[in-house]
Amino acid sequence: MQDDLTSVWEATANNAPETQKPEGEYACDVLVIGGGFTGMSCALQLAKGGASVIVVDTIRPGFGASGRNGGQVIPGLKHDPDKIDRLYGEFSTAFAGKTAETTFNLIKEHDIDCDATPSGWIQGSVKRDHLGWLENRMREWQTRGADVKMLDTAEIQALSGSQRLVGGWLDNRAGQLHPLKYIRGLTRAAQAAGCQVFAPAPVQRVKSISRKWHAEIGDGTASITSDHLVVATNAYSGDLFPKLRKSLIPVNSFQVATAPLSEEQLATVLPTKTPVSDSRRIGNYFRIGPGGRLMIGGRGSFADPVSRAAFNGIVSELHAYYPWTKSVPIEFCWSGRLAMTYDHLPHIHRPVDNMTMAVGYNGRGVALSTSLGKAIADNLLAPDTPLPLRFSDISPLIAHDMHRAYATIAIWYYRLRDYLES
């Protein structure tokens, strides 16, 4: 039994790659702020393309959501493909549909040991009212050649081991991985390609002088000059770029993991190791994690948890899906912060021609952030290479300082709607 809030990923990961605090003055073609999936996949692709790259992270690579999430590798965006077509065009929809493939190919190319498994993904429902739009979503991907299918009640209950689910769809493009092993493997691959990774290395301020970015690091004993700046801080964006921070709603995702299940239990609970997400507006996601542990996650409070009592709601959801788990100890409890946007779409910003920002994955972080980081690098290496999403202006949310209050109201409203549906 763990006494603190250590994640199961931290307890089962390989050693972290070596990084160091920067000392002195450095220069590079591209400075990447943020050592998560976006920043590190961007840095890796840039370094492979011959650019000199430095990545800085306030704590260490993978400290934020990239090392704490559920590890589900899900293609697509929050919106369905027909809507993506209308918003961005077919090129963007094709990009979104291949994000899981891009991620698995990157892992294979660099031989990253992260328990990556293309086991598919199930979006299931406890609400029969949801089955119509789930089938419509499945059909839209199916018409685009995706390997997907609907699941009836018997099929989804056999694949999940839960009698709570009444139907859903299976996306065979998807899968899962160990997110902390993955970001550490990405970091090592970037370093092997020639990228310098500094951590802990908090950026205190940046300024543009004669079309060069000058970043002051830590206590001022280090500085980095670059031609281009990539900001990949997502939900951990601080006051370095206040407009960017105020354009996002940071949301905590809480997760728990049980003690290892028995072989008999694993034979009936997610027997194909296919992860599941619940279709409710305020839903849950679950999978089999390291050591044969059953994991479940979902929306938590906006305040960071300080004790295990904060996870009682998630544990109750686990017991609702699998009543017999009431006798199974909870070994790990942890949280991570993800970034929501007002339109539930990722945002790419280029406020000036030598700065690129990418944020707001809305729960699709592993595959989407990996792929978007790579796409940004391809665009910087060859500016004629199109980005999959168009640039948008940074739009701070009205009364952002009150986001906890109005987001809490929205969450209760969504929960009410979920409750009223049959």
VMD Tcl script that draws the C-alpha trace (Angstrom):
set ca {
  {0.00 0.00 0.00}
  {1.33 3.42 -1.01}
  {1.05 6.06 1.71}
  {1.44 9.09 -0.58}
  {-0.04 10.12 -3.92}
  {2.63 8.51 -6.10}
  {1.35 7.35 -9.48}
  {1.52 3.74 -10.62}
  {3.58 5.05 -13.54}
  {6.22 6.57 -11.27}
  {6.41 3.33 -9.29}
  {6.88 1.15 -12.39}
  {8.88 3.34 -14.80}
  {12.44 2.92 -15.94}
  {15.10 5.38 -14.82}
  {14.69 8.98 -15.88}
  {17.11 10.26 -18.55}
  {19.92 12.42 -17.29}
  {19.35 16.16 -17.53}
  {21.18 19.10 -16.03}
  {20.63 22.66 -14.95}
  {21.91 25.09 -17.58}
  {24.83 27.32 -16.66}
  {26.05 30.10 -18.90}
  {24.94 31.20 -22.35}
  {23.55 28.98 -25.10}
  {22.32 29.49 -28.64}
  {20.15 27.30 -30.86}
  {17.84 27.36 -33.84}
  {14.77 26.43 -31.78}
  {14.10 26.69 -28.07}
  {11.25 24.45 -26.85}
  {9.63 25.35 -23.54}
  {7.96 22.28 -22.04}
  {9.25 18.71 -21.89}
  {6.00 16.83 -22.49}
  {4.80 14.88 -25.52}
  {4.33 17.98 -27.70}
  {7.65 19.57 -26.90}
  {9.71 16.41 -27.00}
  {8.24 15.00 -30.22}
  {8.75 18.42 -31.81}
  {12.35 18.56 -30.59}
  {13.08 15.04 -31.78}
  {11.74 15.73 -35.27}
  {13.63 19.04 -35.48}
  {16.90 17.43 -34.39}
  {16.45 14.63 -36.92}
  {15.98 17.32 -39.56}
  {19.30 18.97 -38.72}
  {18.15 21.84 -36.49}
  {19.93 22.69 -33.25}
  {17.37 22.37 -30.47}
  {17.22 22.99 -26.73}
  {14.32 21.83 -24.54}
  {13.79 23.33 -21.09}
  {11.37 22.08 -18.46}
  {10.61 23.65 -15.11}
  {10.81 20.35 -13.20}
  {11.68 17.41 -15.49}
  {10.39 15.85 -18.72}
  {7.08 14.15 -18.07}
  {6.41 15.86 -14.74}
  {3.06 17.19 -16.00}
  {0.19 15.44 -17.75}
  {2.49 13.56 -20.13}
  {3.77 11.40 -17.28}
  {0.50 11.16 -15.35}
  {-2.31 10.44 -17.83}
  {-4.20 7.21 -18.45}
  {-1.94 6.11 -21.30}
  {-4.74 5.61 -23.83}
  {-3.59 6.21 -27.41}
  {-6.79 7.42 -29.09}
  {-6.96 8.83 -32.63}
  {-9.18 11.74 -33.62}
  {-10.34 14.89 -31.87}
  {-13.24 15.41 -29.50}
  {-15.40 16.26 -32.51}
  {-16.63 13.81 -35.14}
  {-14.96 13.63 -38.57}
  {-17.77 15.35 -40.53}
  {-17.47 18.35 -38.21}
  {-13.68 18.37 -38.51}
  {-14.15 18.43 -42.29}
  {-16.39 21.49 -41.98}
  {-14.06 23.28 -39.58}
  {-10.67 22.51 -41.11}
  {-11.02 20.34 -44.20}
  {-10.34 16.73 -45.10}
  {-6.57 17.05 -44.64}
  {-7.11 17.79 -40.94}
  {-9.53 14.89 -40.54}
  {-7.03 12.51 -42.13}
  {-4.32 13.81 -39.78}
  {-6.56 13.32 -36.75}
  {-7.45 9.79 -37.83}
  {-3.78 8.79 -38.03}
  {-2.51 10.22 -34.73}
  {-2.42 6.83 -33.01}
  {-0.62 5.30 -36.00}
  {1.89 8.17 -35.97}
  {2.54 7.58 -32.28}
  {3.03 3.82 -32.58}
  {5.30 4.30 -35.62}
  {7.45 6.78 -33.69}
  {7.76 4.32 -30.80}
  {8.78 1.55 -33.20}
  {11.25 3.76 -35.10}
  {13.14 4.67 -31.93}
  {12.66 1.34 -30.15}
  {11.05 3.03 -27.13}
  {10.31 0.58 -24.31}
  {6.93 1.83 -23.05}
  {4.61 -1.20 -23.09}
  {2.96 0.11 -26.26}
  {0.13 -2.13 -27.41}
  {-2.21 -1.45 -30.38}
  {-5.01 -3.18 -28.49}
  {-7.82 -0.94 -29.74}
  {-10.06 1.34 -27.68}
  {-13.70 1.10 -26.70}
  {-15.97 4.08 -26.23}
  {-18.74 2.50 -24.21}
  {-21.89 3.80 -22.65}
  {-24.01 3.24 -19.59}
  {-26.75 5.26 -21.35}
  {-28.87 3.77 -24.12}
  {-29.67 7.34 -25.21}
  {-26.03 7.66 -26.30}
  {-25.93 4.67 -28.62}
  {-27.37 6.55 -31.60}
  {-24.70 9.22 -31.72}
  {-21.98 6.71 -30.92}
  {-23.04 4.70 -33.96}
  {-23.07 7.87 -36.06}
  {-19.50 8.65 -34.91}
  {-18.42 5.11 -35.74}
  {-20.07 5.30 -39.21}
  {-18.32 8.57 -40.03}
  {-14.93 7.03 -39.31}
  {-15.90 3.82 -41.06}
  {-16.69 5.67 -44.30}
  {-13.14 7.03 -44.14}
  {-11.64 3.55 -44.03}
  {-11.09 3.22 -40.28}
  {-11.12 -0.25 -38.72}
  {-14.07 0.30 -36.37}
  {-17.26 -1.54 -35.40}
  {-20.28 -1.26 -33.11}
  {-20.55 -3.45 -30.01}
  {-23.87 -4.70 -28.70}
  {-24.59 -5.25 -25.02}
  {-23.27 -8.81 -24.91}
  {-20.08 -7.91 -26.81}
  {-19.17 -4.88 -24.72}
  {-19.87 -6.66 -21.46}
  {-17.65 -9.56 -22.55}
  {-14.82 -7.21 -23.58}
  {-15.08 -5.02 -20.48}
  {-16.20 -7.50 -17.84}
  {-18.69 -4.91 -16.59}
  {-22.46 -5.40 -16.59}
  {-22.91 -1.63 -16.37}
  {-22.14 -0.95 -20.04}
  {-24.99 -1.35 -22.55}
  {-23.17 -0.77 -25.85}
  {-20.51 1.21 -27.65}
  {-17.98 1.03 -30.46}
  {-14.50 -0.39 -30.93}
  {-11.71 1.53 -32.65}
  {-8.93 -0.86 -33.65}
  {-6.59 2.00 -34.63}
  {-6.06 2.83 -30.96}
  {-4.23 1.27 -28.04}
  {-2.34 2.03 -24.87}
  {1.12 2.56 -23.40}
  {3.01 3.45 -20.23}
  {3.06 7.26 -20.51}
  {6.01 7.95 -18.21}
  {8.16 5.32 -19.94}
  {7.08 6.84 -23.24}
  {8.06 10.44 -22.45}
  {11.35 9.23 -21.00}
  {11.98 7.24 -24.17}
  {11.13 10.25 -26.32}
  {13.54 12.33 -24.28}
  {16.36 9.83 -24.76}
  {15.64 9.66 -28.50}
  {15.76 13.47 -28.75}
  {19.04 13.56 -26.83}
  {20.50 10.86 -29.08}
  {19.52 12.97 -32.11}
  {21.52 15.91 -30.70}
  {18.92 17.84 -28.71}
  {20.01 19.38 -25.41}
  {17.48 18.89 -22.59}
  {17.79 21.08 -19.51}
  {15.86 20.42 -16.30}
  {15.12 21.77 -13.81}
  {15.19 24.92 -15.90}
  {12.29 27.31 -15.25}
  {12.08 30.16 -17.75}
  {11.76 33.44 -15.89}
  {11.23 35.72 -18.88}
  {11.63 35.86 -22.63}
  {12.09 38.86 -24.88}
  {12.59 39.42 -28.57}
  {15.60 41.47 -29.66}
  {16.46 41.89 -33.34}
  {14.32 38.87 -34.30}
  {16.05 36.64 -31.77}
  {14.46 35.21 -28.64}
  {16.36 35.65 -25.41}
  {15.26 33.45 -22.51}
  {16.43 33.95 -18.94}
  {16.58 30.66 -17.05}
  {16.34 30.00 -13.33}
  {18.15 32.45 -11.10}
  {19.62 34.30 -14.05}
  {22.86 32.35 -14.30}
  {21.80 30.90 -17.66}
  {20.36 32.33 -20.85}
  {19.37 30.86 -24.19}
  {19.16 32.66 -27.53}
  {17.13 31.12 -30.34}
  {15.73 31.95 -33.76}
  {12.36 30.34 -33.04}
  {10.42 29.66 -29.85}
  {8.02 26.71 -29.40}
  {5.77 26.92 -26.33}
  {4.43 23.52 -25.28}
  {3.36 24.07 -21.67}
  {-0.35 23.22 -22.03}
  {-2.20 23.01 -18.66}
  {1.02 23.81 -16.81}
  {1.30 27.20 -18.50}
  {2.16 29.77 -15.88}
  {2.57 33.51 -15.93}
  {5.31 33.54 -18.58}
  {2.57 33.95 -21.21}
  {-0.47 35.16 -19.25}
  {-2.76 35.48 -22.28}
  {-2.11 31.86 -23.16}
  {-2.76 30.71 -19.60}
  {-6.04 32.62 -19.50}
  {-7.22 30.98 -22.74}
  {-7.25 27.55 -21.07}
  {-9.21 25.88 -18.30}
  {-6.89 23.57 -16.34}
  {-8.78 20.50 -15.13}
  {-7.54 17.82 -12.77}
  {-7.94 14.20 -13.78}
  {-7.89 11.82 -10.80}
  {-6.83 8.19 -11.13}
  {-6.53 5.14 -8.92}
  {-5.02 1.71 -9.41}
  {-5.87 -1.44 -7.50}
  {-3.59 -4.10 -6.16}
  {-2.67 -6.68 -8.84}
  {-5.64 -8.80 -9.85}
  {-5.58 -12.56 -9.84}
  {-5.30 -14.57 -13.05}
  {-8.96 -15.54 -12.67}
  {-10.01 -11.90 -12.37}
  {-7.88 -10.84 -15.34}
  {-9.52 -13.53 -17.45}
  {-12.87 -11.70 -17.20}
  {-11.95 -8.03 -16.61}
  {-10.84 -6.40 -19.88}
  {-9.54 -9.81 -21.06}
  {-8.18 -8.38 -24.34}
  {-6.54 -5.46 -22.46}
  {-8.59 -3.01 -24.54}
  {-9.00 0.29 -22.65}
  {-12.46 1.80 -22.25}
  {-13.81 5.35 -22.06}
  {-17.33 6.13 -20.87}
  {-19.44 8.31 -23.20}
  {-20.98 10.42 -20.44}
  {-20.13 14.11 -20.45}
  {-18.51 13.59 -17.05}
  {-17.39 10.03 -17.56}
  {-14.61 7.67 -16.66}
  {-11.86 5.75 -18.41}
  {-10.33 2.48 -17.33}
  {-7.77 -0.12 -18.35}
  {-5.43 -2.82 -17.06}
  {-2.20 -1.19 -15.94}
  {1.25 -2.37 -14.86}
  {1.34 -5.57 -12.87}
  {-2.21 -6.52 -13.79}
  {-3.76 -3.66 -11.83}
  {-7.20 -2.32 -12.70}
  {-7.04 1.46 -13.21}
  {-9.83 4.01 -13.46}
  {-9.75 7.77 -13.89}
  {-12.11 10.69 -14.23}
  {-12.79 14.31 -13.44}
  {-11.55 15.44 -10.05}
  {-11.74 18.65 -8.10}
  {-9.99 21.79 -9.36}
  {-7.85 21.82 -6.23}
  {-4.88 19.47 -6.22}
  {-5.57 16.51 -3.89}
  {-3.78 16.43 -0.56}
  {-5.03 13.08 0.73}
  {-6.61 9.84 -0.43}
  {-10.02 11.04 0.70}
  {-10.13 13.23 -2.43}
  {-10.32 10.06 -4.54}
  {-13.43 8.60 -2.93}
  {-15.61 9.60 -5.89}
  {-13.39 7.79 -8.40}
  {-13.24 4.72 -6.17}
  {-17.05 4.73 -6.02}
  {-17.15 4.71 -9.83}
  {-14.78 1.74 -9.87}
  {-17.13 -0.13 -7.54}
  {-20.11 0.77 -9.74}
  {-18.46 -0.78 -12.80}
  {-17.04 -3.74 -10.90}
  {-18.87 -4.31 -7.58}
  {-16.53 -7.13 -6.55}
  {-13.60 -4.65 -6.41}
  {-14.91 -3.40 -3.06}
  {-12.74 -6.14 -1.56}
  {-9.67 -5.22 -3.66}
  {-7.23 -2.74 -2.06}
  {-6.43 0.56 -3.80}
  {-2.64 0.80 -4.07}
  {-2.12 4.06 -5.98}
  {-3.91 7.41 -6.17}
  {-2.66 10.38 -8.22}
  {-3.73 13.30 -10.35}
  {-2.61 15.29 -13.38}
  {-3.72 18.49 -15.03}
  {-5.10 18.66 -18.56}
  {-6.11 21.74 -20.56}
  {-9.64 22.29 -21.84}
  {-10.49 24.89 -24.49}
  {-13.80 26.67 -24.98}
  {-14.45 24.89 -28.29}
  {-12.97 21.50 -27.26}
  {-10.40 21.78 -30.05}
  {-6.61 22.00 -29.87}
  {-5.24 25.46 -30.55}
  {-2.12 26.36 -32.50}
  {-1.00 29.97 -32.17}
  {1.66 31.92 -34.01}
  {1.42 35.39 -32.45}
  {4.61 36.42 -34.27}
  {6.32 34.65 -37.14}
  {9.07 33.10 -34.98}
  {6.90 31.77 -32.14}
  {4.59 28.73 -32.18}
  {2.31 27.60 -29.37}
  {0.27 24.37 -29.17}
  {-2.20 23.69 -26.35}
  {-5.58 22.21 -25.47}
  {-5.86 18.50 -26.17}
  {-9.11 18.06 -24.22}
  {-8.41 14.49 -23.16}
  {-6.83 13.24 -26.41}
  {-3.32 14.11 -25.28}
  {-1.07 11.12 -25.98}
  {-1.60 10.62 -29.70}
  {-2.66 14.14 -30.62}
  {0.13 15.99 -28.83}
  {2.77 13.60 -30.18}
  {1.50 14.07 -33.74}
  {1.03 17.82 -33.45}
  {4.54 18.29 -32.07}
  {5.93 16.39 -35.04}
  {3.78 18.41 -37.47}
  {5.00 21.71 -36.01}
  {8.60 20.56 -36.45}
  {7.96 19.58 -40.07}
  {6.51 23.04 -40.70}
  {9.51 24.77 -39.12}
  {11.94 22.66 -41.12}
  {10.03 23.28 -44.38}
  {7.61 26.24 -44.10}
  {5.67 25.08 -47.18}
  {4.63 21.97 -45.24}
  {1.04 22.61 -44.12}
  {0.00 22.31 -40.52}
  {-3.02 20.08 -39.83}
  {-4.90 22.85 -38.03}
  {-5.02 26.53 -38.86}
  {-3.58 29.15 -36.54}
  {-5.97 30.89 -34.17}
  {-5.67 34.04 -32.11}
  {-5.02 33.69 -28.40}
  {-8.38 34.49 -26.80}
  {-8.30 34.87 -23.00}
  {-11.53 33.67 -21.41}
  {-13.78 36.27 -19.81}
  {-13.41 36.30 -16.02}
  {-10.77 33.60 -16.26}
  {-9.83 34.06 -12.61}
  {-13.31 32.72 -11.77}
  {-12.95 29.64 -13.98}
  {-13.22 27.26 -11.05}
  {-16.64 28.67 -10.18}
  {-18.24 28.66 -13.61}
  {-16.56 25.41 -14.65}
  {-17.91 23.77 -11.50}
  {-21.40 24.95 -12.44}
  {-20.90 23.53 -15.94}
  {-19.77 20.19 -14.53}
  {-22.85 19.91 -12.33}
  {-25.02 20.81 -15.32}
  {-23.38 18.08 -17.42}
  {-23.79 15.59 -14.59}
  {-27.48 16.47 -14.37}
  {-27.91 15.89 -18.09}
  {-26.09 12.57 -17.80}
  {-28.34 11.60 -14.90}
  {-31.57 12.43 -16.75}
  {-30.67 10.38 -19.82}
  {-31.83 6.78 -19.87}
}
mol new
graphics top color blue
foreach p $ca { graphics top sphere $p radius 0.5 }
foreach p [lrange $ca 0 end-1] q [lrange $ca 1 end] { graphics top cylinder $p $q radius 0.2 }
display resetview
